Amino acid sequence: MEKLKKTIHQIIASEIPEKSNVLDLGCGDGVLLNYLMTDKKIKGHGVDINSKAIVKCIEKGIPVIQLDLNSIPLDFSDKSFDIVILNQTLQEIFRPDKIIDEMLRIGKVGILGFLNFGTLKIRLTFLFSGKMPVTKELPYYWYNTPNIHLATLKDFIDFCKKNKIKIQKSIYLKHKFISSEKLIKYKKISFLPNIRSDLAIFIINK
């Protein structure tokens, strides 16, 4: 999971111009914001509900607000940020459609990362076991998962079309097992992403 997070952070960081004004919703311990503030000289702000994560952000010198992302509307002005990030949090929100609207109200551009529930492995798990899948990307059982709104890539693309949201860029990642190193690596793919991609990152705007 840590390697996955590192991969996501690297990709998201590569899409953010220097000196941007960035809001990270569900910022966790502030690792991504800390990198962006140090290496890309961005003006960063974070939001998270977890008290321990808030403390870690403060220790890093990151401006942060403790806030439940389900408390919509969020207390930020229209287009007050260049970029709003929501990474690996969408599936935990009560109303994903509302938080996406908030992202695009607050920011000129949104960067959204989430797990793909349409992979071939997940489909086969349903087919042959009849149980909710447990994978490296979804390491929870049905009774203890924080994920309440899982979606496939096609679900999200259809949502964007219906709500007139422009997808500026899409990035699809698939994990690859390297037997010689016994490590999990993630690579970008483009062929059949809805059944092959474990993770998607979308850059969106209206």
FITI-702810 format. One line per field, with one value per atom (N, C-alpha, C): atom name; residue in one letter; z, y negated, x. Coordinates in Angstrom, 1 decimal. Example, Ala and Ser with C-alpha at 12.3 -4.5 7.8 and 13.67 -1.06 7.14 Angstrom:
# FITI-702810
at [N  CA  C  N  CA  C]
aa [A  A  A  S  S  S]
pz [7.8  7.8  7.8  7.1  7.1  7.9]
py [5.7  4.5  3.3  2.2  1.1  0.0]
px [13.2  12.3  13.2  12.8  13.7  12.9]
END
This chain:
# FITI-702810
at [N  CA  C  N  CA  C  N  CA  C  N  CA  C  N  CA  C  N  CA  C  N  CA  C  N  CA  C  N  CA  C  N  CA  C  N  CA  C  N  CA  C  N  CA  C  N  CA  C  N  CA  C  N  CA  C  N  CA  C  N  CA  C  N  CA  C  N  CA  C  N  CA  C  N  CA  C  N  CA  C  N  CA  C  N  CA  C  N  CA  C  N  CA  C  N  CA  C  N  CA  C  N  CA  C  N  CA  C  N  CA  C  N  CA  C  N  CA  C  N  CA  C  N  CA  C  N  CA  C  N  CA  C  N  CA  C  N  CA  C  N  CA  C  N  CA  C  N  CA  C  N  CA  C  N  CA  C  N  CA  C  N  CA  C  N  CA  C  N  CA  C  N  CA  C  N  CA  C  N  CA  C  N  CA  C  N  CA  C  N  CA  C  N  CA  C  N  CA  C  N  CA  C  N  CA  C  N  CA  C  N  CA  C  N  CA  C  N  CA  C  N  CA  C  N  CA  C  N  CA  C  N  CA  C  N  CA  C  N  CA  C  N  CA  C  N  CA  C  N  CA  C  N  CA  C  N  CA  C  N  CA  C  N  CA  C  N  CA  C  N  CA  C  N  CA  C  N  CA  C  N  CA  C  N  CA  C  N  CA  C  N  CA  C  N  CA  C  N  CA  C  N  CA  C  N  CA  C  N  CA  C  N  CA  C  N  CA  C  N  CA  C  N  CA  C  N  CA  C  N  CA  C  N  CA  C  N  CA  C  N  CA  C  N  CA  C  N  CA  C  N  CA  C  N  CA  C  N  CA  C  N  CA  C  N  CA  C  N  CA  C  N  CA  C  N  CA  C  N  CA  C  N  CA  C  N  CA  C  N  CA  C  N  CA  C  N  CA  C  N  CA  C  N  CA  C  N  CA  C  N  CA  C  N  CA  C  N  CA  C  N  CA  C  N  CA  C  N  CA  C  N  CA  C  N  CA  C  N  CA  C  N  CA  C  N  CA  C  N  CA  C  N  CA  C  N  CA  C  N  CA  C  N  CA  C  N  CA  C  N  CA  C  N  CA  C  N  CA  C  N  CA  C  N  CA  C  N  CA  C  N  CA  C  N  CA  C  N  CA  C  N  CA  C  N  CA  C  N  CA  C  N  CA  C  N  CA  C  N  CA  C  N  CA  C  N  CA  C  N  CA  C  N  CA  C  N  CA  C  N  CA  C  N  CA  C  N  CA  C  N  CA  C  N  CA  C  N  CA  C  N  CA  C  N  CA  C  N  CA  C  N  CA  C  N  CA  C  N  CA  C  N  CA  C  N  CA  C  N  CA  C  N  CA  C  N  CA  C  N  CA  C  N  CA  C  N  CA  C  N  CA  C  N  CA  C  N  CA  C  N  CA  C  N  CA  C  N  CA  C  N  CA  C  N  CA  C  N  CA  C  N  CA  C  N  CA  C  N  CA  C  N  CA  C  N  CA  C  N  CA  C  N  CA  C  N  CA  C  N  CA  C  N  CA  C  N  CA  C  N  CA  C  N  CA  C  N  CA  C  N  CA  C  N  CA  C  N  CA  C  N  CA  C  N  CA  C  N  CA  C  N  CA  C  N  CA  C  N  CA  C]
aa [M  M  M  E  E  E  K  K  K  L  L  L  K  K  K  K  K  K  T  T  T  I  I  I  H  H  H  Q  Q  Q  I  I  I  I  I  I  A  A  A  S  S  S  E  E  E  I  I  I  P  P  P  E  E  E  K  K  K  S  S  S  N  N  N  V  V  V  L  L  L  D  D  D  L  L  L  G  G  G  C  C  C  G  G  G  D  D  D  G  G  G  V  V  V  L  L  L  L  L  L  N  N  N  Y  Y  Y  L  L  L  M  M  M  T  T  T  D  D  D  K  K  K  K  K  K  I  I  I  K  K  K  G  G  G  H  H  H  G  G  G  V  V  V  D  D  D  I  I  I  N  N  N  S  S  S  K  K  K  A  A  A  I  I  I  V  V  V  K  K  K  C  C  C  I  I  I  E  E  E  K  K  K  G  G  G  I  I  I  P  P  P  V  V  V  I  I  I  Q  Q  Q  L  L  L  D  D  D  L  L  L  N  N  N  S  S  S  I  I  I  P  P  P  L  L  L  D  D  D  F  F  F  S  S  S  D  D  D  K  K  K  S  S  S  F  F  F  D  D  D  I  I  I  V  V  V  I  I  I  L  L  L  N  N  N  Q  Q  Q  T  T  T  L  L  L  Q  Q  Q  E  E  E  I  I  I  F  F  F  R  R  R  P  P  P  D  D  D  K  K  K  I  I  I  I  I  I  D  D  D  E  E  E  M  M  M  L  L  L  R  R  R  I  I  I  G  G  G  K  K  K  V  V  V  G  G  G  I  I  I  L  L  L  G  G  G  F  F  F  L  L  L  N  N  N  F  F  F  G  G  G  T  T  T  L  L  L  K  K  K  I  I  I  R  R  R  L  L  L  T  T  T  F  F  F  L  L  L  F  F  F  S  S  S  G  G  G  K  K  K  M  M  M  P  P  P  V  V  V  T  T  T  K  K  K  E  E  E  L  L  L  P  P  P  Y  Y  Y  Y  Y  Y  W  W  W  Y  Y  Y  N  N  N  T  T  T  P  P  P  N  N  N  I  I  I  H  H  H  L  L  L  A  A  A  T  T  T  L  L  L  K  K  K  D  D  D  F  F  F  I  I  I  D  D  D  F  F  F  C  C  C  K  K  K  K  K  K  N  N  N  K  K  K  I  I  I  K  K  K  I  I  I  Q  Q  Q  K  K  K  S  S  S  I  I  I  Y  Y  Y  L  L  L  K  K  K  H  H  H  K  K  K  F  F  F  I  I  I  S  S  S  S  S  S  E  E  E  K  K  K  L  L  L  I  I  I  K  K  K  Y  Y  Y  K  K  K  K  K  K  I  I  I  S  S  S  F  F  F  L  L  L  P  P  P  N  N  N  I  I  I  R  R  R  S  S  S  D  D  D  L  L  L  A  A  A  I  I  I  F  F  F  I  I  I  I  I  I  N  N  N  K  K  K]
pz [0.0  0.0  0.0  0.7  0.8  -0.6  -1.4  -2.7  -3.6  -3.4  -4.2  -3.9  -2.6  -2.3  -2.8  -2.8  -3.3  -4.8  -5.5  -6.9  -7.2  -6.5  -6.7  -6.5  -5.4  -5.0  -6.1  -6.6  -7.7  -8.9  -9.3  -10.5  -10.3  -9.2  -8.9  -8.9  -8.2  -8.1  -9.5  -10.4  -11.8  -12.6  -12.1  -12.8  -12.3  -11.2  -10.6  -10.9  -11.5  -11.8  -10.6  -10.7  -9.6  -9.2  -7.9  -7.3  -7.4  -7.6  -7.6  -6.2  -6.2  -4.9  -4.8  -3.9  -3.9  -2.6  -2.7  -1.5  -1.6  -0.6  -0.6  0.4  -0.1  0.7  1.1  2.4  2.9  2.8  3.3  3.1  3.9  4.9  5.7  6.5  6.5  7.3  6.6  5.4  4.7  3.8  3.6  2.8  1.4  0.7  -0.6  -0.6  0.3  0.4  0.8  1.7  2.2  1.0  0.2  -1.0  -1.9  -2.2  -3.2  -2.6  -1.3  -0.8  -0.8  -0.6  -0.5  -1.9  -2.8  -4.1  -5.2  -5.1  -6.2  -5.7  -4.5  -4.0  -4.1  -3.9  -4.0  -2.7  -2.7  -1.5  -1.2  -0.1  0.2  1.4  1.3  2.5  2.5  3.7  3.8  4.6  4.4  5.2  5.5  6.8  7.1  8.4  8.7  9.9  11.0  10.7  11.7  12.5  13.8  14.7  14.6  14.6  14.5  13.2  12.1  10.8  10.9  11.6  11.7  12.4  13.5  14.3  13.4  12.6  11.8  10.7  10.2  9.2  9.9  11.1  11.8  12.1  12.5  12.7  11.5  10.3  9.0  8.6  9.3  9.0  7.9  7.7  6.7  7.3  6.7  7.1  6.9  7.9  7.8  8.7  8.2  8.9  9.2  10.4  10.8  10.4  9.4  8.9  8.3  8.5  7.9  6.5  5.5  4.1  3.7  4.6  4.4  4.8  5.4  5.8  4.6  3.7  2.5  2.6  2.2  1.4  2.3  1.7  2.5  2.5  3.6  3.8  3.1  1.7  0.9  -0.2  -0.7  -1.7  -3.1  -4.0  -5.4  -6.0  -6.7  -7.4  -6.6  -5.3  -4.4  -4.5  -5.2  -5.4  -6.9  -7.3  -8.7  -8.8  -7.8  -7.9  -6.6  -6.7  -5.5  -5.7  -4.7  -4.8  -3.9  -4.4  -3.6  -4.0  -3.2  -3.5  -2.5  -3.0  -2.2  -1.1  -1.3  -0.3  -0.9  -2.2  -2.8  -2.3  -2.2  -1.9  -0.5  0.4  1.8  2.0  1.0  1.2  1.0  1.8  1.7  0.4  -0.2  -1.5  -2.4  -3.1  -4.0  -5.0  -5.5  -6.5  -5.9  -4.6  -4.0  -3.7  -3.3  -3.1  -4.4  -5.5  -6.7  -7.2  -7.0  -7.3  -6.5  -5.2  -4.3  -4.8  -5.2  -5.7  -6.9  -7.8  -9.0  -8.8  -7.7  -7.3  -6.7  -5.8  -5.1  -5.9  -6.8  -7.6  -9.1  -9.8  -11.2  -11.9  -11.2  -11.7  -10.5  -10.7  -9.7  -10.1  -9.2  -9.4  -8.5  -9.1  -8.3  -8.6  -7.5  -7.6  -6.8  -7.4  -6.7  -7.2  -6.4  -6.8  -7.8  -8.7  -9.7  -9.3  -9.2  -8.7  -9.9  -11.1  -12.2  -12.8  -12.0  -12.5  -12.7  -13.6  -13.9  -12.7  -11.8  -10.6  -9.7  -9.6  -8.7  -9.3  -10.6  -11.3  -11.1  -11.2  -11.1  -9.6  -8.7  -7.3  -7.0  -7.6  -7.4  -8.1  -9.3  -10.1  -9.4  -8.9  -8.4  -6.9  -6.1  -4.6  -4.2  -4.9  -4.4  -3.2  -3.0  -1.8  -2.2  -1.3  -1.6  -1.7  -2.7  -2.8  -1.8  -1.5  -0.6  -1.5  -1.8  -2.6  -2.0  -2.6  -2.1  -2.0  -3.0  -3.0  -2.2  -1.9  -1.1  0.1  1.0  2.0  3.2  2.9  4.0  3.7  4.8  4.7  4.7  4.2  4.1  5.4  6.5  7.8  8.4  7.9  8.5  7.5  6.3  5.2  5.4  5.2  5.2  3.9  2.9  1.5  1.4  1.1  1.0  -0.4  -1.3  -2.6  -3.6  -3.9  -4.8  -6.3  -7.2  -8.6  -9.6  -10.8  -11.9  -12.7  -13.5  -14.4  -15.3  -15.8  -16.7  -15.9  -14.6  -13.8  -13.7  -13.5  -13.3  -14.6  -15.7  -17.0  -17.4  -17.1  -17.4  -16.5  -15.3  -14.4  -14.9  -15.4  -15.9  -17.1  -18.0  -19.2  -18.8  -17.9  -17.5  -16.8  -16.1  -15.3  -16.0  -17.3  -18.1  -17.5  -16.9  -16.4  -17.4  -17.6  -18.7  -18.0  -18.7  -18.2  -19.1  -18.4  -19.1  -19.4  -18.4  -18.6  -17.7  -18.1  -17.3  -17.3  -16.1  -15.9  -15.2  -15.8  -15.3  -14.8  -13.6  -13.1  -12.8  -13.1  -12.8  -12.0  -11.0  -10.3  -11.1  -10.9  -11.6  -10.6  -10.6  -9.7  -10.3  -9.7  -10.2  -9.3  -9.9  -9.0  -8.6  -9.4  -9.0  -7.7  -7.6  -6.5  -5.4  -5.8  -4.8  -4.3  -5.3  -5.0  -5.9  -5.4  -6.3  -6.9  -8.3  -9.0  -9.7  -9.9  -10.6  -11.9  -13.0  -14.3  -14.9  -15.8  -16.5  -17.6  -17.8  -18.9  -19.7  -20.9  -21.7  -22.3  -22.4  -23.1  -22.1  -22.4  -21.5  -20.1  -19.8  -18.4  -17.4  -17.9  -16.9  -16.3  -17.0  -16.4  -16.0  -16.3  -16.0  -15.0  -14.9  -14.1  -12.6  -11.7  -10.3  -9.7  -10.3  -9.8  -11.0  -10.8  -11.8  -11.2  -12.0  -11.6  -12.7  -12.4  -13.4  -13.1  -14.1  -14.0  -14.6  -13.9  -14.3  -14.1  -14.9  -14.7  -15.3  -15.1  -15.7  -16.6]
py [1.2  0.0  -1.3  -1.2  -2.4  -2.7  -1.6  -1.8  -2.4  -2.0  -2.6  -4.0  -4.4  -5.8  -6.6  -6.1  -6.8  -7.0  -6.0  -6.1  -7.2  -7.2  -8.2  -9.6  -9.8  -11.1  -11.6  -10.7  -11.1  -11.6  -10.9  -11.2  -12.5  -12.6  -13.9  -15.1  -14.9  -16.0  -16.4  -15.5  -15.8  -16.6  -16.6  -17.3  -18.7  -19.1  -20.4  -21.4  -22.5  -23.5  -24.1  -24.6  -25.3  -26.6  -26.9  -28.1  -28.1  -26.9  -26.9  -27.0  -27.4  -27.5  -26.2  -25.3  -23.9  -23.6  -23.0  -22.5  -21.0  -20.3  -18.8  -18.4  -17.9  -17.4  -16.0  -15.7  -14.4  -14.2  -15.2  -15.3  -14.3  -13.6  -12.7  -13.4  -12.8  -13.4  -14.4  -14.8  -15.9  -15.6  -14.3  -14.0  -14.6  -14.5  -15.1  -16.6  -17.3  -18.7  -19.2  -18.5  -18.8  -18.8  -17.7  -17.6  -18.8  -19.1  -20.2  -21.5  -21.8  -23.0  -23.2  -22.1  -22.2  -22.2  -21.3  -21.2  -22.0  -22.3  -23.0  -24.4  -24.7  -26.1  -26.5  -25.5  -25.8  -26.5  -27.1  -27.5  -26.5  -25.7  -24.5  -24.7  -24.1  -24.0  -22.6  -22.1  -20.7  -20.7  -19.7  -19.4  -17.9  -17.6  -16.2  -16.1  -15.0  -14.8  -14.2  -13.5  -12.7  -13.6  -13.5  -14.4  -14.1  -12.8  -12.5  -13.0  -12.9  -13.5  -15.0  -15.6  -17.1  -17.5  -16.8  -17.0  -16.9  -15.8  -15.6  -16.7  -17.2  -18.3  -19.5  -19.8  -21.0  -20.9  -19.7  -19.4  -19.7  -19.5  -19.8  -21.2  -22.0  -23.4  -23.6  -22.7  -22.8  -23.4  -24.4  -25.0  -24.0  -23.6  -22.6  -22.9  -22.4  -22.5  -21.2  -21.0  -19.7  -19.9  -19.0  -19.2  -17.9  -17.6  -16.4  -16.8  -16.1  -16.4  -16.2  -15.5  -15.3  -16.6  -17.6  -18.8  -19.8  -19.6  -20.4  -21.4  -22.7  -23.2  -23.4  -23.3  -23.6  -25.1  -25.5  -27.0  -27.6  -27.5  -28.1  -28.9  -30.0  -30.8  -30.1  -30.6  -30.1  -30.4  -29.3  -29.5  -30.1  -29.8  -30.3  -29.5  -28.4  -27.6  -27.3  -27.2  -26.7  -25.3  -24.5  -23.0  -22.5  -21.6  -20.9  -19.4  -18.8  -17.4  -16.6  -15.5  -14.5  -13.1  -12.6  -11.4  -10.2  -9.1  -7.9  -8.2  -9.2  -9.5  -9.5  -9.6  -9.7  -8.6  -7.4  -6.2  -6.2  -7.1  -7.2  -8.3  -9.1  -10.2  -9.8  -10.3  -10.0  -10.3  -11.5  -11.9  -12.3  -11.4  -11.7  -12.8  -12.8  -13.8  -15.2  -15.4  -16.7  -17.2  -16.2  -16.7  -17.0  -16.3  -16.7  -18.0  -18.3  -19.7  -20.7  -20.4  -21.4  -21.6  -20.5  -20.6  -21.6  -21.4  -22.3  -23.7  -23.9  -25.2  -25.9  -25.2  -25.9  -26.0  -25.1  -25.1  -25.3  -25.8  -25.9  -24.5  -23.6  -22.3  -21.3  -20.1  -19.1  -17.9  -17.3  -16.1  -15.0  -14.0  -13.0  -11.6  -11.0  -9.6  -8.6  -7.5  -6.5  -5.1  -4.1  -2.7  -2.3  -1.4  -0.9  0.4  0.4  1.6  2.5  2.2  3.0  3.9  4.1  5.0  6.4  7.1  8.5  9.3  9.1  9.8  9.7  8.5  8.3  9.0  8.9  9.5  11.1  11.6  13.1  13.5  12.7  13.0  13.1  12.1  12.2  13.4  13.7  14.8  16.2  16.4  17.7  17.9  16.8  16.9  16.4  15.5  14.9  14.0  13.6  12.7  11.4  10.4  9.1  9.4  8.8  9.1  8.4  9.0  8.4  8.5  7.3  7.2  6.3  6.2  5.3  3.8  3.4  2.1  1.9  3.0  3.0  4.0  3.7  4.7  4.8  4.7  4.7  5.8  6.2  7.1  6.2  6.8  6.0  5.3  5.9  5.4  4.3  4.1  3.1  2.1  2.2  1.3  -0.2  -1.2  -2.5  -2.9  -2.0  -2.4  -2.1  -3.2  -3.0  -3.3  -3.9  -4.2  -3.8  -2.5  -2.0  -2.2  -2.5  -2.7  -2.1  -1.9  -1.5  -2.8  -2.6  -3.8  -4.2  -3.3  -3.6  -4.4  -4.0  -4.7  -6.2  -6.4  -7.8  -8.6  -8.0  -8.7  -9.0  -8.1  -8.3  -9.5  -9.5  -10.6  -11.9  -12.0  -13.3  -13.7  -12.8  -13.1  -13.7  -13.0  -13.4  -14.8  -15.1  -16.4  -17.4  -17.2  -18.2  -18.6  -17.6  -17.7  -17.3  -18.2  -17.9  -17.1  -16.0  -15.2  -15.7  -16.4  -16.9  -15.9  -15.0  -13.9  -12.7  -11.5  -10.4  -9.5  -9.0  -8.2  -6.9  -5.8  -4.5  -3.7  -3.1  -2.4  -0.9  -0.1  1.4  1.9  2.7  3.2  4.4  4.6  5.6  6.3  7.6  8.4  8.7  8.2  8.5  9.6  10.8  12.0  11.9  11.3  11.3  10.4  9.4  8.5  8.7  9.5  9.7  8.4  7.5  6.2  5.9  5.1  4.7  3.3  3.3  2.1  1.7  0.4  -0.1  -0.8  -0.5  -1.0  -1.7  -2.6  -3.2  -2.3  -2.2  -1.4  -2.3  -1.8  -2.5  -1.5  -0.2  0.8  1.4  1.3  1.9  1.5  0.2  -0.2  0.2  0.3  0.6  2.0  2.9  4.3  4.5  3.6  3.9  2.9  1.7  0.7  0.8  0.9  0.9  -0.4  -1.5  -2.8  -3.8  -4.8  -5.9  -7.3  -8.1  -9.5  -10.4  -11.2  -12.1  -13.5  -14.3  -15.7  -16.3  -17.1  -17.5  -19.0  -19.5  -20.9  -21.1  -22.3  -22.6  -23.8]
px [0.8  0.0  0.9  2.0  2.9  3.5  3.8  4.4  3.3  2.1  1.0  0.8  0.8  0.7  1.9  3.1  4.2  4.1  3.6  3.4  2.4  1.2  0.2  0.7  1.4  2.0  2.9  3.8  4.7  4.0  2.9  2.2  1.4  0.7  0.0  0.9  2.1  3.0  3.5  3.7  4.2  3.1  1.9  0.8  0.6  1.3  1.0  2.1  1.8  2.8  3.4  4.6  5.3  4.5  4.5  3.9  2.4  1.8  0.3  -0.3  -1.5  -2.2  -3.1  -2.7  -3.3  -4.0  -5.2  -5.9  -6.0  -5.6  -5.6  -6.7  -7.8  -8.9  -8.7  -8.6  -8.2  -6.7  -6.0  -4.6  -3.8  -4.4  -3.7  -2.6  -1.4  -0.3  0.5  0.0  0.6  1.9  2.1  3.3  3.3  2.2  2.2  2.3  1.6  1.7  3.1  3.7  5.0  6.0  5.9  6.8  6.5  5.2  4.9  5.3  5.2  5.6  7.1  7.8  9.3  9.9  9.5  10.1  9.5  8.2  7.5  7.1  7.4  7.1  5.6  4.8  3.3  2.9  1.7  1.1  0.0  0.3  -0.5  -1.4  -2.6  -3.5  -4.1  -4.3  -4.8  -6.1  -6.9  -8.1  -8.1  -8.4  -8.5  -9.3  -10.0  -10.8  -10.0  -8.9  -8.2  -7.3  -7.4  -6.7  -5.2  -4.8  -3.4  -2.7  -3.5  -3.0  -2.8  -3.8  -3.7  -2.4  -2.1  -0.9  0.4  0.4  1.6  1.7  0.6  0.7  1.2  0.8  1.2  2.7  3.2  4.6  5.4  4.8  5.5  5.4  4.6  4.5  3.4  2.5  1.5  0.2  -0.3  -1.6  -2.7  -3.4  -4.4  -5.6  -6.8  -8.0  -8.6  -9.1  -9.8  -11.3  -11.7  -13.0  -13.5  -14.8  -15.5  -15.9  -15.4  -15.7  -17.1  -17.8  -19.3  -20.1  -19.4  -20.1  -20.0  -20.9  -21.0  -22.1  -21.9  -20.7  -19.5  -18.3  -17.1  -16.9  -16.2  -16.1  -14.9  -14.9  -13.9  -14.6  -14.0  -14.6  -14.5  -15.4  -15.4  -14.0  -13.4  -12.2  -11.1  -11.0  -10.0  -8.7  -8.7  -7.4  -7.3  -6.0  -5.7  -6.1  -5.7  -5.9  -6.5  -7.5  -8.0  -7.8  -7.1  -6.8  -7.8  -8.3  -9.0  -8.5  -7.6  -6.9  -7.2  -7.8  -8.1  -9.1  -9.9  -10.9  -12.3  -12.5  -13.8  -14.8  -14.2  -15.1  -15.6  -15.0  -15.4  -16.4  -16.7  -17.6  -19.1  -20.0  -21.4  -22.0  -21.7  -22.2  -21.0  -20.4  -19.3  -19.6  -20.9  -21.2  -21.1  -21.5  -21.5  -20.1  -19.2  -17.8  -17.1  -17.4  -16.8  -17.3  -18.6  -19.1  -18.3  -18.1  -17.3  -15.9  -15.3  -13.9  -13.8  -14.8  -14.8  -15.3  -16.0  -16.4  -15.3  -14.5  -13.4  -12.2  -11.9  -10.7  -11.0  -9.9  -10.0  -9.9  -9.1  -8.9  -9.0  -9.5  -9.5  -8.7  -8.0  -7.2  -7.8  -8.3  -9.1  -8.5  -8.1  -7.6  -8.4  -8.8  -9.6  -9.3  -9.7  -9.5  -10.6  -10.2  -11.1  -11.8  -13.1  -13.8  -14.2  -13.7  -14.1  -13.0  -12.0  -10.9  -11.3  -10.6  -10.9  -10.8  -9.8  -9.7  -10.9  -11.4  -12.6  -13.8  -13.9  -15.1  -15.0  -13.8  -13.7  -13.9  -13.5  -13.8  -15.3  -16.0  -17.5  -18.1  -17.5  -18.1  -17.9  -16.7  -16.3  -16.5  -16.4  -16.6  -17.9  -18.5  -19.7  -19.6  -18.3  -18.0  -17.4  -17.5  -16.9  -15.4  -14.7  -13.3  -12.4  -11.3  -10.2  -9.0  -8.4  -7.2  -6.2  -5.0  -4.0  -4.5  -5.3  -5.8  -7.1  -7.8  -9.0  -8.8  -7.9  -7.6  -8.5  -9.8  -10.8  -11.9  -12.6  -13.7  -15.0  -16.1  -17.3  -17.7  -17.4  -17.9  -17.0  -15.7  -14.8  -14.3  -14.8  -14.3  -14.8  -13.9  -14.3  -15.0  -14.8  -15.3  -16.8  -17.5  -19.0  -19.5  -18.7  -19.1  -18.0  -17.9  -16.9  -17.5  -16.6  -17.0  -16.0  -16.4  -15.5  -15.1  -14.2  -13.8  -14.9  -15.6  -16.8  -17.9  -18.1  -19.0  -18.6  -17.4  -16.9  -17.0  -16.6  -16.6  -18.0  -19.0  -20.4  -20.9  -20.5  -20.8  -20.4  -19.2  -18.6  -19.4  -19.7  -20.5  -21.9  -22.5  -23.9  -23.9  -22.8  -22.7  -21.9  -21.5  -20.8  -19.5  -18.8  -17.4  -16.4  -15.5  -14.4  -13.3  -12.9  -11.8  -10.6  -9.7  -8.5  -7.5  -7.4  -6.4  -6.8  -6.5  -6.7  -5.5  -5.2  -4.0  -4.4  -4.0  -4.4  -3.2  -3.2  -2.1  -2.5  -1.6  -1.8  -0.6  -0.8  0.4  1.0  2.3  3.0  3.9  3.8  4.7  6.0  7.1  8.5  9.1  9.1  9.5  10.9  11.8  13.2  13.4  12.7  12.8  11.8  10.7  9.6  9.0  8.8  8.3  7.1  6.2  5.0  5.4  5.3  5.5  4.2  4.1  2.9  3.3  2.6  3.0  1.7  1.9  0.8  0.4  -0.9  -1.4  -2.5  -2.8  -3.8  -4.8  -4.4  -5.3  -6.2  -7.5  -8.6  -8.5  -8.4  -8.2  -9.3  -10.5  -11.6  -11.5  -10.8  -10.7  -9.2  -8.3  -6.9  -6.3  -6.9  -6.3  -6.8  -5.8  -6.1  -6.5  -6.0  -6.2  -6.3  -7.1  -7.2  -7.0  -6.4  -6.2  -6.8  -7.7  -8.4  -8.1  -7.8  -7.7  -8.9  -9.7  -11.1  -11.3  -12.2  -12.7  -14.0  -14.6  -15.9  -15.8]
END
